[in-house]
């Protein structure tokens, strides 16, 4: 088994507000709030040949959850937000402040509402990789700061990148 480590970080109002905006296209889209790191990790890494070894979550208890019948054919997965996971639902509050601390590690000082999920996985024999699909959205005009880290390689999306 090959071990992979992933960190998924949400800052600003990466609230997956697109779900709420396009909810009529989702039919029975639903969100269940949970901060259980293993539940979140297994919602993301649920395909054949992948085993979740460990997971940790840091953030407000209301800032994360699982979803079903997601937008764009993504189906089921996990949601990390700087607001509340329920804010992604039709009629949800996309502008809530969940009161969580920021992350000096990922964004420096003076940040707020970080939702950080760190996951260790194993890829079973006979498999040679992993595919993860993300939908990223923000209700903050002109600013987003996201980092995904895989195998010591950081992938960042900031307001200065097009």
N, C-alpha and C positions, 0 to 999 in steps of 0.2 A: 504494500500500500504506500502510495506517495502522499505526503502530508502537505497541505496548502493552508495558508493563513490569510484570512480576509478581514479587513476593517472597513465598515461602511459608516460614513459620517454624514449627518444632516445638520446644516446651519442656516440661519436666516429663516425664512418661512417656507422651507422646502416641504411643503405640506401636501404635495401631490394634489393640489387644487384642481388639476386637470380632471381628476376623477369627478369632482363635484360639477365642474363645468360641462362635462360630457356624460353625466349620469344617465340621461335618457337613453344613451347608446349602450349602457351597461346592463340594462334590465334589472336583475336582482342583486346588483353590487351591494356587498355588506362588509362591515368592518367590525372586528372584535378586538377591543383594547386589551393588551397584555404587555407586561414588561419582562416576561419569562424569556430569558435569552435562548434557551433551548427550543422553545416553541417558535420563536422568531427565526432562528437558524434553520430549523427543519422546514419551515414554510418557504424559505428561499432555496435551500439545497435539498430538494425532495426528489430528484431524478434517480434513475437506476445508476448503480456504480459509485454512489457518493454516500459516505458515512460522516455524520457530524460527530467529531471527537470532543469538542468543548466549545462553549460559547459564553460570553459575558456581555451584559448590557449596562450602559451608564446613561442616565437621562431621567426625565420625569416619567413617572409610571403611566401617565396618560398620553405620552408622546409616541407610543409605538403600539403596534397590533398586527393582526393578520387580516387579510381580506380574501373574499371570494368573488368570482365573476367580474374581474377587473377589466378596465378599459383596453382597447386595442388588441384583444386576444391574449393578453398576458395571463388571464385566468386567475389563479390563486397565488398568494405570496405574502410578503410582510410589508408594512408601512412604517417608516421612520420620519418623524416630523418635528419641527421646532414649536409646533402648536399642540393640538390634540389629534390623535388618530381619527376620532369621530368627526373632526372638522372636514375630512375628505368626503363625508357623506352628503348627499343632496340636502341643502338647507343647513349644513354644518357651519360652524364659525371658523372661517379660514384665517382670522386675525387674532386668535387667542395667544396669550403669553402664558406658557406653562410654568414659568418660574424657575426652570432648571438653570444650573450654572452653564457657563460656556466651556470652551476647551482651549487652554493655553497651548497644549500639545499640537493641536491641529490648526488653530486660527489665531493664536496670540491672545494678548490681554484684551479686555473689554468686549468679550463675546458673550452671548447668552443663548440659552435653550438648546444646547447640544444634545444630540441623540446618537450615541456611539454603540455599534454592535460589532464585536470582535468574534470571529468564528474560525475554528480549526477544523479542517475536513481531511478525510482520507479518500483517495481515489482507488477503487477496488481494482484488482488484477483484471486485465482484459479491457480496461478503459484507459484513455490517454489524455483526458482533459475534462473541463467543466465549462458549461455555458450558463451565464446568468443574464437575465433580462431586467433592465431598469426603466422605469418611467420617472423622469425628473421634472419637477414643476416648482414654481415659486410665485408667491403673490407680491413679492417685493420688486418694485420696478427698478430695473437697472442694476440689481445686485444679486448674485448667488455665489456661494462658496461651497464647493463639494469636493471631497477627496475619497477615492477608493484606493486601497493599498492591497496589492497582490504580490507575494513573493519578493518583498522588499522593493517593489516598484510602485511609486505613487502616481496616481492618475488624478489630476485636479481640474476642476472647472471653476473658473473665477469670472468676475465681471469684466476682466480685461481680455479674456479669450473669446474668440468668435467661433 
